[in-house]
Each structure stands twice: as C-alpha cells, then as structure tokens.
Amino acid sequence: MIKKLLEFLFENSKIEPTMDPARVGVNFQNVEFTSGGRTLRGWLIEGEGPTLIMSHGWGANSQVFIPLIQHLAPAGYRILAFDASNHGRSQNYHPTTIRTFVEDIQSAINFMGDSPVLIGHSMGAASSLIAGNMEESVRAIVAIAPFCSTPEIIKNRMGTLVPDSLKKKVLEELERIAGVNLEEFSPCSFVCKRKLPILIVHGQIDETVPYEDALRIKRKCPDIEVEIIPDEDHMSVLVNKQALRRIEKFLEQITG
C-alpha cells in the first residue's frame, strides 16, 4: 500500500524540454556529467563572468530558466542549467527525493569547478539552500519559491488523497529511502549554517508553496533578502520582469 502511494505521489512524469536557449538567441552547448552514477544532461552557456548553476523544480526541466538565461546571458555569466535525475533529458532514476536533488547540485558544482552562485526554483530552490550551506565553494544563493519544511511540503502534496493515518507511514518510508531525517533535511534547518548572501524571490499568490514560507525562512536567518512579487504564482514568477531585475541586481551586488 505504502509503495503504491509513493509511486502515485512522487514518481514524476519525465518531460523533456521543447525549446532550448538558442530559441531566444543564446549560444550554448549540450553537456553531460554524472551524479551518483547517474547521467545528468544540461545546457552550458560560456562566459567570462561568474558561474551560475540553475536547478529546476519537481516534475520540471531546465526550460523553466530560459527567460532568466535570456535576461542574464548578455552580462557574460557562465551558466549551467541542468535537468535533475529522472527529469528532462537526464537519466531515469527511482526513487527521486530531495536528497537526490541535493546530490545532483553538488555534482554540478564539482562539474563546473568554480565558486558558483546557485539559482533554484521550487524543489531546486529548497535543494540549493541545503547544498549551498553544505558546500564551502558556493558564494551565494538565489531561491525562487522555496519551501521551508520538507515533511510539510510532502504532507501538502498528499493532501486529502492520503488518509491522515497513512501520512506518517509515508514520511517514514521516504526517510528510509532517502536515508535522512526529512525535518533536519529542510531549508529551514540549513539556512544560516554558513554566512553567505541569499535572495528569496516568491510570488504573492503562489498556491503550491505559499509565500509565507519565504518569510519563515527569513525568520530563521534575518540577513536573507526577500522579494515578494505581487500577482504572481508558483510558475509565473519565473517570467516576471520585477523578479528578473531583482535577481540581476542581487547578482551584480555580490559578484561586483
């Protein structure tokens, strides 16, 4: 029963990108690297500036970052946008968990071999907050629509589909699979482990991850900068001009 619930709730449909950065006039090359023996695929935009690593959310792929790539590439950033395990063009892998996402980001950091800024959306944002506070080479983080608590977001995903009596067992099984305590493996448990610049951008009408999660994370680490974007939801915030300008300004401040 628990296994079937996990397959139904958390085995995402693997959707490949339908466009690439060339569509918006940005030159790139396809690259591959490995994470825990898994082959990950992404787009590399070469530049003389600082390195940016972009990590998408659950069930998505690197295509969500094309508007941001289009906005930032002219400034000369060196950008890697990759598909996480079992997502996009990367290798199938089951089961995929937040720990898998974090491992993939750590592998991307090793692949790029620099002191990167991590930029993530949703699960990629939460995982970037964790990975960035684990990896000393990371210089800053931009988290777009991150959640605060891993168990809480999983319970929200289960919603009314799973009886309350089974939710605890599902979480216990996920912890067994991931090999971590999920409450400890949450953004709110990792922020402020290192002193590094962090910007959170969140849509005010986000129903997938409420913007109050951004404020909860900031309460854990008051130095974090938070930008709440009016009238934008979980996905539309990725193309909002105010959000793009705020990210650009933050990157200029921390990279000089």
C-alpha positions in Angstrom: 0.0 0.0 0.0 2.7 2.5 1.0 4.8 1.6 -2.0 1.9 2.2 -4.4 1.2 5.6 -2.7 4.8 6.6 -3.2 4.7 5.7 -6.8 1.5 7.6 -7.4 2.5 10.7 -5.5 6.2 11.1 -6.2 7.2 9.4 -9.4 7.1 12.4 -11.7 6.3 12.3 -15.4 9.6 12.8 -17.2 9.1 15.7 -19.6 11.9 16.8 -21.9 12.4 20.4 -22.9 10.6 21.5 -26.1 12.9 24.5 -26.6 16.5 25.5 -25.8 18.4 28.7 -25.3 19.0 29.1 -29.0 15.4 29.9 -29.4 16.0 33.2 -27.6 19.3 33.9 -29.3 21.7 32.5 -26.7 24.5 30.2 -27.8 25.0 27.1 -25.7 26.4 23.6 -25.8 24.9 20.4 -24.5 26.9 18.8 -21.7 26.8 15.7 -19.6 28.1 14.9 -16.1 27.4 12.2 -13.5 25.8 12.3 -10.1 25.9 9.1 -8.0 26.5 7.1 -11.2 23.5 8.8 -12.9 24.0 10.7 -16.2 22.7 14.3 -16.0 22.3 16.5 -19.0 22.2 20.2 -19.3 23.0 23.4 -21.2 26.2 25.3 -20.8 26.4 28.9 -21.7 30.1 30.0 -21.7 31.0 33.4 -20.4 33.9 35.3 -18.8 31.8 36.2 -15.7 30.9 34.4 -12.5 29.4 30.9 -12.7 25.7 30.4 -12.2 24.1 26.9 -11.6 20.4 26.7 -12.2 18.2 23.9 -10.7 14.6 23.4 -11.6 11.7 22.1 -9.5 9.9 18.8 -9.2 8.5 17.5 -12.5 10.0 20.3 -14.5 13.2 20.7 -16.5 15.8 23.4 -17.5 13.3 25.0 -19.9 11.8 27.0 -17.0 15.0 29.0 -16.8 15.1 30.1 -20.4 13.6 33.6 -19.6 16.3 34.0 -16.9 19.0 32.8 -19.2 17.9 35.2 -21.8 18.0 38.0 -19.3 21.4 37.2 -17.8 23.5 35.8 -20.6 24.2 39.2 -22.2 26.1 40.1 -19.0 28.6 37.4 -19.6 27.8 34.9 -16.9 28.9 31.3 -17.2 25.7 29.4 -16.8 24.8 25.8 -16.3 21.1 24.8 -16.4 20.7 21.1 -15.9 18.0 18.5 -15.6 17.9 16.7 -12.3 17.9 12.9 -12.1 14.7 11.4 -13.6 13.8 14.8 -15.1 14.1 16.3 -18.6 16.8 14.7 -20.6 18.7 13.2 -17.7 18.8 9.5 -16.8 15.8 7.7 -15.3 16.2 7.1 -11.6 13.8 5.8 -9.0 13.0 6.9 -6.4 14.0 10.6 -6.7 14.0 12.5 -3.4 15.1 15.9 -2.1 18.4 14.2 -1.2 18.8 13.2 -4.9 18.3 16.8 -5.9 20.9 18.0 -3.4 23.4 15.4 -4.7 22.8 16.5 -8.2 23.5 20.1 -7.3 26.7 19.1 -5.5 27.8 17.1 -8.7 27.0 20.2 -10.8 29.3 22.3 -8.5 32.1 19.8 -9.0 31.5 19.7 -12.7 31.8 23.4 -13.1 34.8 23.6 -10.9 34.3 27.2 -9.7 32.7 29.2 -6.9 29.2 29.4 -8.2 26.0 31.2 -7.4 23.2 28.6 -7.0 19.8 29.6 -8.6 16.9 27.3 -7.9 13.1 27.1 -8.3 10.8 25.3 -6.0 12.4 21.9 -5.1 15.5 23.2 -6.9 15.4 26.3 -4.7 15.0 24.3 -1.5 17.8 21.9 -2.5 20.0 24.9 -3.4 19.5 26.3 0.1 20.6 23.0 1.5 23.5 22.3 -0.9 24.7 25.9 -0.7 25.0 25.6 3.1 26.9 22.3 2.7 29.4 23.3 0.0 32.1 25.8 1.0 32.7 26.9 -2.6 29.2 28.3 -3.1 29.3 32.1 -3.0 25.6 32.9 -2.9 22.1 31.5 -3.5 19.0 32.8 -5.3 16.0 30.7 -4.2 12.8 31.2 -6.2 9.7 29.9 -4.4 11.4 27.6 -1.9 9.6 25.7 0.8 10.6 25.8 4.5 9.9 22.3 5.8 10.4 19.1 3.7 7.8 17.0 5.7 5.3 19.8 5.5 5.5 20.2 1.7 5.2 16.4 1.3 2.1 16.3 3.5 0.6 19.2 1.5 1.3 17.2 -1.7 -0.6 14.2 -0.2 -3.5 16.5 0.8 -6.8 14.7 1.1 -5.7 11.9 -1.3 -3.9 10.1 1.6 -5.7 9.5 5.0 -4.0 11.1 7.9 -3.4 7.7 9.4 -1.1 6.8 6.5 0.8 10.1 6.1 3.2 9.3 8.9 4.0 5.9 7.4 4.6 7.5 4.0 7.0 10.0 5.6 8.8 7.2 7.5 9.2 5.2 4.3 10.5 8.3 2.4 13.1 8.9 5.2 14.2 5.2 4.9 14.6 5.6 1.2 16.4 8.9 1.4 18.5 7.9 4.4 17.9 11.3 6.1 15.7 12.8 8.7 13.4 14.9 6.5 12.8 17.6 9.1 16.5 18.1 9.5 16.9 17.9 5.7 14.8 21.0 5.2 15.8 24.5 4.1 14.7 26.0 7.5 17.2 23.6 9.2 20.1 24.6 6.9 19.9 28.3 6.3 22.5 30.3 8.3 24.8 27.3 8.7 27.1 29.4 6.6 27.4 33.2 6.2 26.6 33.8 2.6 24.3 36.1 0.6 20.9 34.7 -0.1 18.0 36.2 -2.0 14.5 34.6 -2.0 12.0 35.6 -4.6 8.4 34.5 -4.2 5.1 35.1 -5.9 2.4 36.5 -3.6 -0.4 34.3 -4.9 1.7 31.1 -5.0 -0.7 28.2 -4.1 1.9 25.5 -4.5 4.3 26.9 -1.9 2.8 29.9 0.0 4.9 33.0 0.1 4.8 32.8 3.9 7.4 30.0 3.6 9.9 32.7 2.4 9.1 34.8 5.5 9.6 31.7 7.7 13.0 31.1 6.2 13.9 34.7 6.7 12.9 34.5 10.4 15.4 31.6 10.7 18.1 33.8 9.1 17.3 37.5 9.2 20.1 38.6 6.9 18.3 36.9 3.9 16.9 39.3 1.4 13.3 38.6 0.4 11.4 39.9 -2.6 7.6 39.2 -2.7 6.2 39.7 -6.2 2.6 40.8 -6.3 0.1 39.0 -8.5 2.4 36.2 -9.4 2.1 32.4 -8.7 4.5 29.5 -8.5 5.4 29.5 -12.2 4.6 32.9 -13.4 7.1 34.5 -11.1 9.8 33.0 -13.3 9.0 35.4 -16.1 8.1 38.4 -14.1 10.1 41.5 -15.1 10.4 42.7 -11.5 11.7 39.3 -10.3 14.2 39.1 -13.2 15.5 42.7 -12.4 15.7 41.9 -8.7 17.8 38.8 -9.4 20.0 40.7 -11.8 20.6 43.4 -9.2 21.4 40.9 -6.5 24.0 39.1 -8.7 25.6 42.5 -9.6 26.0 43.3 -5.9 27.6 40.0 -4.9 29.8 39.5 -8.0 30.9 43.0 -8.5 
